[in-house]
Structures are given as C-alpha cells and as structure tokens.
Amino acid sequence: QAKPGATISLGLFGFGQQQADAGTPKKVSEAPKGVPTLSRWRQNRDGSISGSISGSISFKDGDSVTTSPIKGKPVGGSVATTVSGSRYYLEPLGASSPARKVTKPTPKKEPEVDWFKARQEAAAKKRQAAEEKRRLAAEEKKQQLAEEAEARKQAAEEKRLEALARAEAKRKEAEEKRKAELEKKQVEKAIGSAKPGATISLGFFNFGQKSEESAQPATTAPKKVSSAPRGVPTLSKWRQNRDGSITGLISG
C-alpha cells in the first residue's frame, strides 16, 4: 500500500499502454521497396502521423497527408505500421527531405514549316482560282453570245413575217385590181355588143359594187335626186332580182 502523497507510475502496470509486441521498431537506413516515406512528420494526439509523403502510388511527392493511428511509438528511420495495416517509412527527424518535384510543362514545339511546299501549295491555289475565274468569264460570254444570237434570230423572223404580210397584201391588192379591170372590160364589151333596147344585167358583172358589204341593203333610204348625176348611167324599166342585183335598160 502506498503512503499518502507517493508517486505511482501507471506505466509499471501497463495502464494505458499497448501490448508489448508493439515495442521499439527496428531502424533501417532507407525505406523498403514499395513503402512510401514520410518526411517532416509529427505524431498527432490520436496516434496518427502527419507529414510530407513521397514514393507513394496514391499521392504526389510532397503532398501533405495524415495516416490513421499507428501501432507503437514512432521512431525516425523506422517503418511505422498503422492499425489498418498500412506501412510508412518515417524519415529521421532533421534529415533533409527530398524537395517536391514540380513538373514543368513541356513547351509546345512549333511544327516545322516546309516553306518550299507551302509556296508550291499557294501557287497551285492561285492558279486554280485564276482558272476558275477564266472559266466563269467564258461561261458568261458564251451565255451572252447565245442570248444575242437568239435575239437576232427573233428579229429576223419578225422581219420575215412582216415581209410576207406585205407581200400578201400587195398580192391581194393586185388581184382585186386585176379582177376589177377584168370586170370593167367584160361590162364594156357586153355594152358594146348589146343591141339597142336590149336588157343587160350589170349585177352579173358586179358592176358598180366595191365589195359584198356594199351589196347589203342600206340601213337608211337613199336620197332622191331629180336627174342622174354627171357621169352616172341611168337604168329604166328596172327591177331587183333575188340576188339583190338590178336588171333594166341602161342609158348614159
């Protein structure tokens, strides 16, 4: 039994301590293969370790990490094992830790330019553009010439039709004139060969008629005169036939 005021070491009884199998870890000169290294490390109150990690496949070199609580006491230069089974090499305190690697971006290398090939391609494009321009100009000229030829063809056709119409009109006029001369001659011949007092039907010769329209009955009564106008022959004892002609004795 202890006297009042005496000091008792709870560690003597193993109070609050882990099992003896988690004793002082064995020191090694370097991290075993596949074990990441913790540098500038410290142990936290919960038994975990915080520090800068390197050689890990899960973190970049120089990243700050905190492990789960470890078994036993952490010792620099030894391998610490966490309660979850992970292993870390604790770099001796005060040792220079490897600096965090900073990966510099590789500068982009400008692609090399083949100036000779570039000039050839530019010249080819220029020639192609010139050829296309000439082709379009030739097509436009061809279209213009075709339109002009079509216009000339239409004008010539119109002139031909006009000439035919004029020729036909002249032919009809000459034909009518010829028929009129012929009828006149026939009437003169009939009158000359007729006996005095004979009846001659001038309607047979269409004498004195300009056209069929003039043979139509007048819409108004003709004006009466006391004697035949100068140069107009006179028909006496006349009568109108069914065809509208007049038969009678002529004089004058």
FIDO-286962 format. One record per atom (N, C-alpha, C): y, x, z. Coordinates in steps of 0.001 Angstrom, whole numbers, plus 524288, in hexadecimal, padded with zeros to 5 digits. Example, Ala and Ser with C-alpha at 12.3 -4.5 7.8 and 13.67 -1.06 7.14 Angstrom:
7E9C68338681E787EE6C8300C81E787F31C8339081E787F7368323281BA87FBDC8356681BE48001E8326481EBE
% end
This chain:
7FB5F8033A80000800008000080000804D78035F80000808B38021D7FCFC80D6A805467FC7C81148803C2800BC8141D807948025E8182A8068C8063D81CC2803FC8039481FF180155806A68248B7FEE78044582827802F7801E782A2B801FD7FD0E82DB48058E7FA5282AF9809BC7F738825B7809C17F728822D480DC57F4278230780C6F7EE60822A58107B7EAC3822B280FDC7E51C81D2780F837E31D81C2680B797DFC8816E680AB17DDB98173480B287D7D2813D480E607D5898139A80EF77CFD880FA280B1A7CDB7811C88072D7CADB80E3D803427C8BE80AEC805907C47280CE5809B77C242809CE80C2A7BE2C804D880E897C04D804A580FAE7C5687FFE2811D07C7B87FB7380E037C73A7FCD1808FF7C7547F8CC804F47C6FE7F824802E47C1797FB218053A7BDD67FAAB803647B8727FD807FE4C7B7838013D7FCE27BB1C804007F7EA7BA8B807EB7F84F7B616807A87F48E7B29280B557F4737AE4080A2A7F86F7AA08805F47FB8A7AA7E804A47FF707A68D8001F7FD947A3357FFEC7FFC179E567FB9A7FE7C79ADD7F6CF8017979C997F28580082799E27EDA28030879B237EE08808E279A477EAE180BBC79C9E7EAEF8117479C547E99D8136B796F77E73780FF2793867E5B4811C678E587EA698127978ADD7EF158107978C837F3D581135789877F6E4815BA78BD27F46A819F778CE37F6E181E9178F3D7FA6E8214D78B6F7FBD88262678CA17FF7482920789687FD0282A207841E7FFC08288E77FEA7FD708294F77AB27FD5D82F17779377F9F88306C775BB7F96C835CE773E47FDB9836F976FEB8003A83B887707A8046583D0F76CEA8021C83F71767FA804D683E6F763B180352840AB75EA080839842F075C2D80792846BC758AE80C138495F7565080EBE846127521380BCF8427474FC980E0A83F3074BA180B2683A0874B6A80D6A8365A748DA80B10831287488980601831697456B801D782EE17475E7FCFA82EA5744557FDF982BCE73F257FA8282C9C73B937FB0382A40736717FADD82451736D67FEAB821D87347C7FEDF81C2C73470801A1819D8739248037C81D1773CE48061F81B197419380C0081BE8740DD80F28817D47411A814CE818847407E8173381B397453281BBA81D887446B81E6182090748848233181DA374A57823FA81DA674FAF828B181B70751F882BF681FED75418830D58206A7522F8345D8247E7541C838F8821EE756D783B8C824FE75A6783FDD8230B75D8E83E4C81DEA76038839B481E037626383781819517649C838DF818D076A61838288141176C71838D6812F7772008354C80E6477358833B980E357785583065809E477A0A833C1805A677C74832B8800E377AFB8358C7FC7077D0D832F57FA73782018359B7F6C5784BF8339E7F4C8789C682E6E7F20A7893F82D997EFAC7847C828B27ECD2783D1824367F05678220825347F583781EF821237F92C78073820F67FA5077AA5824477F7B077789824637F8C2771EC8277F7FDB8770E6827157FFB876C30829C68047F76AA082D6D80334766228325D805057667E836278046276241837A0809BD760278382B80A4575B0A8399B80F42758BC839EF80EE0752D383AB98135B7506183AF28139D74AA7835968150074893833B381212744D482E68812C6742D982E75815AF73DAC82A3D8189173CC18297381B3F737C28239D81B9D736C58223181C06731C081CA381C6573060819B98174A730B081C9D812DF730A681A1C80DBF730FA819CF80B4F72B90815C28084D72ABB815388059B725B8817F880052725D7819AF7FEBF72AA481C307F9A372B2E8220D7FA0272BAB8241A7FEA872D0E829B07FF4E72DCA82B908041272AD3830A980413729B5833098089B7273A8340A80CD172B46833DE811B07299E83506815F272D3783A898156B72F5583B0C815C4734A08402381564737208415780FF87392183E0380C04737D783EF9806C8739E483E3E806B673FC68415B803997427E840D1802FB7482F83CD77FEB47493E838F37FFE174C8C834D57FC1374DC0833EF7FBF27539F831737F7C07555F82FC27F73475AD582A187F57C75ABF826C57F87775D6E8212C7F74875D78820017F341761A381B4F7F185761C6819767EE4E7661D8185A7F1FC76AC3817BC7EFFD76F69816C27F37B773F98121F7F71B772F7812A47FBF37750480E887FFD57742E80B268005477900806BF802947782580328803AA77C768048A808FA77ED7804FC8092A783DB8060280E247866B80BA680FCF7861580C7C814B77878F811B8816E7787B3812DF819A27828C81788818B878050818CE81B6077B7181A168211777C68817D98247E77913818B582A1D7799381A0A82C3C7742E81E7482F27773EA81FDE8316376EF381BC98353976D0281AB38351E767ED816BF83886765AE811508364A76608810DF8313D7677580BBC82ECB767DB80BB6829C6764B18070482779764398066182295761678061B81E2C76556809B781A6E764ED809CB815ED768698072B8115B765A58040D80E72768CB8014D809E3766AC80367805017693D804C68010B76620806CD7FC297684B8024D7F8B3769F0803A97F4A176CEC7FFA97F0F776EC77FD2C7EE1176A3A8000D7EDF7765B57FDDA7EB4E761257FA727EEF475DE27FA497F41A75F687F6ED7F7C375CA87F9B37FB3B758C17FEDB7FA8C757FE801B67FDDC754568029E80338756C3802C780742753838037180CA2755628086580EF17531080B4C811E1756488101E81474754B581036819EF75705811ED81D94753E4812A6822F2755E28183082352757FC8189B824A675D2281DB08251475FA181F9582AA675F0A823A382B4775C08825BE8308775B1A827F8832AB7603E82710837A67615182924839F57662C82F0B8391976679830E98377D76B0F836718367F76BBC8398983B8276B1783DED83B477686F8412383FE07677583FC7842987626383B6C8412375FE5839FB8439375AED83D3C8411A7569483E3D84447752BA841438424874E4B83DE683E9374B2183FD083A0174A7883CD8836197477D83E7F83645741CD83AC98351A73E7083C1E83523738D6840468310B737A98441C832B2734B68485482F0E7334F8463A82AC072FC6848CE8266F730498472C821FD72D0F8485A8232C7275E8445C8227872464844F38238571ED18483181F3771C4484C2D820EA7199E84F7781D3D716B884E5481DED710ED84C3A819EF70ECC84AD581A307094884FA481915706028513C81CFC70338855BD81C586FFD38540A819BA6FABD85721816226F903855B2813986F407855DD817776EF85851CF8172E6EC788519681AA56E7EC8559A818E26E3EC8592381C616E29485D2681ACC6DEC185AA48195D6D99085CD5815326D75385AC6813876D24385C25817886CE1585851818B06CB2F8592381C606C6EC85A7A8194C6C20685F0B81A7B6C003860B1817D96BB4A85D058191B6B6CB85B65815236B3F2857D5816456AF9585A79819AC6AB828578181D2F6A984859958209D6A57D85A8781D856A07D85ED881E8E69E198605481BC26995E85F5B81F37694A785C6281D0D6910785B7E81FD068C1D85FFE81E5F68875863FF821A868877868B28206D68578867A68201967FA0864178235D67DC2862E08232A6782B8607181DE9676C385CBF81C4367A0A85A36817346791685E1D812BF679B5861968133B67D9E8657B80F2567E788691F80EAB679C686ABB813276779586E26812F16730086B578108C66E5C8665A811EA66DBA8635080FA566973862EB809B366A06861E3807DA66ED08616F8023866FB2866AD7FF8666EB486AFF8020667073870267FFB466F91871667FF5E669BD870068038D666DF870FF803886613D86DB17FF5B65E8A868D47FEC0660518656B7FAC465DFA867967F54865EF4869897F457663B886BCD7EF3F664E7870AB7EE406619F873C47F25A660D98787F7F1D265DBE877287F07C65816873257F334655F08717E7F20B6509686F6F7EC756502786C727EAE06540F86A417E596653FB86E927E17F654208729A7E2686575E876F37DEB7657A7879E47DE7F6527587AA27E31664FF287D5C7E32F64AE487A317E050646BA875137E123646B1871BD7DE74642E5871DD7D888643BB871DD7D6E2648A18720F7D14A649C5877497CF02647FC87B7B7D1F9648BD880A17D02B64710880D57CF986412087EA77D38663E5787E937D3396389A87B3C7CEA6636C1876D77CDC86396F873697C977637E88762A7C4346388A878EB7C38863CE487BB67BEA463DC6880107BDE6639C4882D47C23F63874886FD7C1E26348E884BF7C06062F3A8802A7C2B262DD287DB17C16B628D087BF37BBB2628B8879D57B9CD62D168782E7B45662D5287CDB7B0AF62CBC881317B20E62F4D885E37AED262EF1887FE7AECB62955888007B36F626C3889DA7B3C362162886627B09D61DC2881487B0F661E9E87D917AE0B61B6887E707A82D61BFA87F497A671620C9880427A0E4621B48854F79F2861F198895F7A27561F6288E5A7A12861CF188DD37A0B86170688AF97A473614A188A337A44860EFB8872379F6A60D5E8833D79E056107E880277995D60F3D8838F7947760F79886FF794326137188A6D78FA4613D888E3D78F6C60F458905F793F460DC2893F5794086095089132792706044188C60794546038388967792E25FED28885178D045FEB88870778ACF6034988600785336038C88AF1782176025888F7C78407604498946B7815B60330895A4781835FD5B894BF7861B5FADD895AD786735F53989207782E25F23488D35782815F3F38896F77F275F15788B15779715F1A888CE9777CE5F64388EA47726B5F6E089375771475F38F897237751A5F37289BD4774595F03B89A69773E15EA74896CE777385E8A489526776FA5E32A8927F771CB5E1EE88F6776FD15E59888CBA76AD95E4C2890B2766605E473894AC766AC5E7F5898B67629D5E7D289BAC762BE5E2A089CE67676C5E0BB89F9A767DE5DBAC89C3B765D45D73D89727767075D787893947652E5D36B8936475F3A5D3518931A75CD65D805892F2757285D8488980E754BE5D65489C747574A5D7B38A175755585D5CF8A1CB755AE5CFDD89FE475A095CDA989FF175AA75C7FB89C857568A5C55F897F77557F5C7AF89485751735C5818972674C215C5B0899D474B185CA2089C7A746025CA898A0CC745865C6788A3D3749B85C5AC8A7F87497F5C1B98A5B0748C95BC3B8A15D74BAA5BB3A89EE774B375B61789CD6745B55B52C89A94743655B9418987C73E195B8C189CE073A315B7D78A14773B115BAAA8A5BC737875B9EC8A7E2737F65B45F8A84373CC75B26C8AA2173D8A5AD0F8A65E73B185A9218A14773BB15AA3889D62739715A6A889DD5733885A67C89E6A7311F5AB0C89EEB72B705AB318A3EC729AD5A86F8A81E72CA95A96B8AD1372B4C5A6E08ACA072BAD5A0F28AA1272FE259F238A95B7308D5997A8A5DB72C4E5974A8A1D672ACF59A4889E43726BF5988F8A1107217E598228A4387205459C078A71E71B6959BD78AB0571B5F5974A8AD7D71FD45969E8B13A72035592518AE7871F8858D158A9FD7221058C8F8A6F1721A0587AC8A54971C07586BC8A3787196E58AED8A1D0713FE58A518A67471085588D28AAEB7119F58B3A8AF9070E7D589F08B12470F3E584408B0F8714115825F8B24D7151F57CF18AE737126F579538A976712A357AD18A57671037577A08A63C70A525775E8A75C707E557BD78A82C7023E57BEA8ACFD700C4578AE8B0F5704115793A8B5B5702FE576388B4A270313570628B1A97071056ECA8B04F7077F569448AD08702DC567898A9557012756ADB8A5FE6FCBE569818A9406F7C0568E48AD076F6F856C758B0596F24C56C1F8B3A06F273567358B6036F706566408B93F6F785561908B60E6F69A55CA18B1456F89855CD28ADDB6F7DD558468AC736F224557998AB5A6EF7F55C128A9D86E9F655BC88AE606E6A4559D78B30E6E7D655BDE8B7AA6E4DD55A2D8B8C96E5CA554678B8376EAB6552B48B9586EC0754D488B5856E987549778B0C26E8E154B318ACCB6E6BA547A88AC4D6E0CD548108AF266DE7954BE68AEA56D8C254C9D8B1C96D5EE548788AFDB6D15E546E08B2916CE1F543088B6F86CB33545B48BAFD6C9CB542E28BF466C6DC5453A8BD4F6C1BF547858BF0A6C08154C538BD666BBAE54ED88B8316BC12551948B5986C0AD551438B0786C154553DD8B13C6C1DD559BD8AD436C02E55CB88AD696C0995627A8AABC6C5AD564248ADA36C8E0567488AB826CDF45691E8AB6F6CDE456F168A6FF6CF20571658A6896CF78577278A7B06D50D578D38AC846D5E557AB78ADF76DB3B57C718AB356DCC6581878A9546D8D95845B8A6826DA1E589348A19D6DD3C5882E89F8B6DC895836E89ADE6DF875821889BF86E551582178A0DD6E6A5580CF8A2576EC27580B28A51E6EDDD585AC8A5896EA49589908A8616EB7B58E6B8ADF06ED0058D3D8B0106EAFA5892B8B5576EC5B5877A8B9436EA5658B7D8BCD76EDB058CD48C0ED6EC2A590828BF286EC50596228BA3F6EDF7597748B84F6EE4859CCC8B80D6F40259E768BA0E6F5115A3528B9E76FA715A5628B4D86FB705A8528B3186F79A5AADD8AE4F6F8575ADFA8AC0E6F30E5AF418A7946F3095B1D18A51C6EE2B5B34E8A85F6EB505B75A8AB536EE575BA6D8AE786EBEF5BE7E8B2C26E8915BC1C8B4F56EA705B78F8B9336E7885B5148B7406E2875B29A8B1F16E23B5B1C08AFBD6DD855AF6E8AF066D93C5B3728AFAF6DA845B8848AEF46D6A55BC908B37C6D2C65BC5A8B29F6CE165BDC08B6C36CA235BDB88BB2D6CBBE5C1458BFE06CADD5BFA78C46D6CC4A5C2C68C4CA6C8A55C7698C69E6CAC05CBA48C72A6C78B5D05C8CBE26C3EE5CFF28CFAE6C5565CC7F8D4566C1FB5CBCA8D4D96C07C5C6038D75C6BC365C50C8D80E6BA615BF9F8DBA16BE135BCA48DA4B6BF495B7AA8DDA26C2CB5B49C8E2E16C03F5B35E8E6CD6C3725B2D48EC166C18A5B1B08EC756BFAA5ABFC8EE7E6BB2F5AB2D8EEEA6B90D5A5DD8F3D36BB275A3388F3326BC2659E328F7A46BDFA59B028F7FB6BA775962D8FC9C6BA31593BE8FD5F6B6B958F438FB106B8ED58A3E8FABD6BE2C589EE8F8936C09A585328F5DC6C5A3586AF8F29C6C776582F58EFAE6CC3D584108F3626D0D15848F8F2996D430588918F5D16D8E85891A8F5356DC48584458F8EB6DFAC583A58F8DE6E31957F0A8F4126E69557F2A8F1496E6B157AA18ECAB6EA0957A348E7B56E79257C448E7E36E2BF57E568E33D6E030580888E1536DC2C57C988DC696DC8857AB38DA5C6D8C3576FB8D9C86D3655796E8D9A46CF4D576128D94C6C9E7577FC8D4146C790576698D1776C4BE57A198CC986C1F2579178CDD16BC21579218CC5B6B98A574EE8CD106B3E9574988C7CC6B149574058C78D6AC435758E8C2A16A95B5757C8BE5F6AC64578838BFF86AE9657CCB8BC4D6B1EC57FD28B9386AEBA583CC8B4F76B10C5857E8B1C56AEC4589AE8AF356B34758CCD8AE106B2505919C8AB996B64D594ED8A5B36B593594EC8A3046B9BE5940D89D4A6B9B85940889B226BA4F59992895DF6B9A2599F98935E6BA1559F12893FD6BF6C5A191894216C36B59E40894876C8B85A05E89A186CA185A1BD89DBE6C65A5A14A8A31D6C76A5A2978A6606C94859E268A4146CA085996B8A6F86CBDF594E58A9E26C7315925B8AD856C85B58ED78B0AA6C45558C2A8AF776C4A9586468AE9A6C03F583EB8ADAD6BFF557E4B8B1F86BC8B57BF08B4786BE7C577928B89D6BB70575278BA896BE27570298BEAA6BBB056DC18C0F36BDE0568F78C5596C19656A928C5476C6615689D8C90F6CA5256A128CD3A6CAE8565F48D1DC6CC03567E48D6316CD3B5643F8D9E46D0E8567218DCEB6D3D3563F78E0886D79B5665E8DDE46DCAD567A1
% end
